[in-house]
Amino acid sequence: MKIGNLEFNVKISGDAAPFVWAHGLMCSMEWEDGSGIFGWSEIASAARVVRYDARGHGRSEGSLQAADYQWVSLGRDMLSIADACGIEKFVAGGQSMGSATALSAAMLAPERVKAIVLYTPPAIWETRTNQAAIYSLIAKIAGDKGSRDMSGLMKQSPERTFPPWLLQSMGDRVNVFWDGIAGFDKEVLVNVLGGSAQSNLPPREEVASLKMPVLILAWPDDVVHPLQSAYSLHETLPQSELVIARDMDDVRQWPGRIKEFILKNG
């Protein structure tokens, strides 16, 4: 699907209320499918699920400007994807960076976003500074050593990216993530990480203006997706519900919760 001057890899399943979904940083639809934790078939039974590889990720084309990968730019991409699919109003959702994408789309066009699903939101506001510095460092490593070497370095300390209990549950399936990073074009990856390092949400009072229902899904023991982000968003967004998983059994309930949320608000 052509959006602007880039070709995006888009996948549509189901035939009900539109649900436009964005994946996380350095991930892809392939990784989500391989992880075994998202339950798309169950969600698609209640929604027209529109998923896509973000610009520069997976099988979507990338640009070489860090600003193109800032959250607000990714929010514009989500709205453009919806436009290209003929969707005016929709439920927006995403995991990690995708959560910020969905929030950004809602801030840009609140009249179009009926509800939001925030799946493990990333570090935001006060906690963003430290995470941004990490992404800037990783971008430098990627520029110096290349995507494959950077993937190997990250793979040596996987607990810095995933909670230990999730790593144990996923087993070898997590390798799809490392393989995906190794497959990035080096210059694209540098800009992807640079855009993430430059990103943060608008001030709390602006985010609080969003009045649509919001489902926040979070888990513990994750330095990249701290529970503080989920709590802060829950306190800020007036129509939000917070669900915290304590183990993999809880996470397996999330597709059903998302389905119910879409049926109620889509």
N, C-alpha and C positions, 0 to 999 in steps of 0.2 A: 504494500500500500504506500503510495507516494504522499508524503507530507512535506510541503515546501520543496526543498531540493534533495531530500533524503528518502530512501526507501526503508519503510518500517516493516518488520515481521509481525503480523497480527494474526491472532487466532480467535475465532468466535464459536461458541458452543451454547446450546440452549435456546429457548424461544419464549422469553417472558420479560419481566422488568429488566431494563438495561443495567448492567453492573460492569463498570470499567475499572480495570485492575492494573496496578503497576508493581513490578517486582523491586527487589532491593539492589543496593550498590554492588557492582561487579557480579551480579547474578543474571539470570535469564529465565525464560519460560522452561527451557530444557532442565535447568537446575531445579526449579520448583517441581516439575513433573518427576524428576528422578529422586527428589528428597522423600517423597511418599507421605508428606505431612499436610498437604493443602486440601485434598478432597474435592477436586474440581467437579467430578461427576455428580456428587451430592448437591453442590451449590448450583450447578447448571440445571438441575431439576426444578429450580425455582427462579431462574434468571436467564437473561441473555448475557452470558459472560463474554466480555471483550477484553482479551489479554494481549499484551504486546511486549516485545523486547524494546527496552528504552533505547534512545539514540546512543550509538556507540557500544551497545551491549548485544550479546547473542548474535542473531543474524540480521540485526538492524544496522544500517549505515551510521557512521559517526562523523562528527565535525571536529575541527582542530582549534576551537575556541573554548577556554574553560568556562566562560560565561554561559555557554549553551547548556552546560550541565548543572548550573545552579538550580535549586529547587523550584524557583519561580519559573524558569524556562521549561523545566520538565512538566510543571503544571500546565503551561501553554500547550505543550505537546499532547497532554492528556485531552484537553479540550479539542485540539485539532483532530485527534483520533476519533473522538466522539462525532465531530462534524463529518468526517469522512465516512463514518458508518451510518450517517443519517439520524443520529441520536441527539435530541434537543436536551432532555432532562434525564438524569441518571443517578444511580448510587455510585459514588466514587470510593475506591479502596486501594490499599497497597500495603506492602510489607517493608519496614525499615525506610530506606529512601523513598519507596513507593508510598508510604504513609505521608511523608512530607510532600510528595507529588500531589496526592489526593487533597491534602489541606491547601496547598497552593492553588490548585484548580478551583476549590471552593472559595478561596479568598478573591480570586480573579473574577469568578462568575457565580456568586452565591445563588442567583436565580435559577441556575441550571442544575445544581447539585442538590438532590433531594435528601440525601443522607450520606454518611461517611463511615467506612470501616478502616480503623487504624490497627494494623497487625504489627506488633512489636515496634513501636515508634523509636526513632533513633535519638541520640543525644541532642538536646535542644536548649535554647536560651543559655543559662549560665554554664551548663555542662558541655556546651558545644565547643568552647575554646580549646579544651584539651583534645577532644576528638578531631577537631580541625587540624591541630598541630600534627597529630598522628598521620592523617591523610596527606598532609604536605610532605612529611618524611617519606611515606610510602611512594608518593609521586616522584620524589627525587631518586629513590631506589629504582623505580621502574624506568626512569629516564637514563640512569647510569648503567643498570644491569639488564634491562629488558623484562618483558612480562613473564617469561618462563622462569628466570632466576628468582624474580620476586614471588611468584607462586610457590616455588620450592622453599623459600625462606618463611613464608607465611604458614606453610604446611607443617613446619617444624614446631610451631606453637599454636595449634588449632584452637586451644582454649581461649586465645585472645580474640577469636572470631565467633565461636559458638559456645554455648553453655556445655559443661562436661556431660551432663545427663542427656543432652540432645545428641552430642557426638556419639555417645554410647549406643543410643537408640538407632541412629542412622547407619552406623558401621561404615562399610565401604562406599555407601551411597554418597557420602560427603565428598568423595573424590571428584564427582562431577563439578563441584564448585572450584576446586583447585585447577582442574583441567580447563575450565572456562576462563579463569584468569590467565592461564598460560597461553590461551588462544587469542587474547586481545592484541590488536595492533599497538605497538609501544607508544606511539605519539597520541593515539586516541586515549589510551589508559592514563597517560600523564594528565590529559585535560579532563577526563572523567573525575579523577581524584582531585585535581585542582578546583574544579567546580564544586565538588562536595565540601572541600576545605573552606570555600568562600560562602557557604550556605548557612542560613539560620532561618527560623520562623520570624514573622513580624512580631512586634511587641504584644504582650499578653492582652492588652486592652483591645487591640485590633482583632486578634484571634477570637476573643470573647464575643465579637459581634456575630459570629456564626451561630445561627439559631436552629439549624437542622439537627435531627437525631444523629448521634455519633456512638459507635461501638468501638471501644478500645480493648484490644487483646494484648496481654503482656505476660512475660515469664521472668523468673528470677535468675540470678547468677550469670548475667550477660553484660559485659562491660561495654559492648557496642550499642546495646539497646537497654539502657538502665531503667529500672522501675521508676526512678524519679521522673523520667519523661512522661510515663503513663500517668502517674499521680498528678503531675503539673497540668497535663492536658485535661484530665478529669476535673480538676478544680477550676480550670479556665473555661471550658466549653459547657454552656449552661444545660444542654440536653444530652449529656454523655452518660454512658454506662461503662463501667470498668470491670473486666473479667481477667483474673490472674490465674494462670495455670501453675501448678506446683510440680507436675511431672508429665511424662509423655501421655499418660492416660487422659489427663485433662486436655492436652493439646488436640488429641484425637476427637474431642467433643466440639472443637471450634468450627469445623465446616457446618455442623448442624446449627450452631448459634448464628453463623453468618447467614445461612439459609432462612432461618426464622426472622432475622433482622430485615432481610430483603423483602420477604413476604409481607412484613408489617409496614415497611416504609418505602418500598420501591414503586 
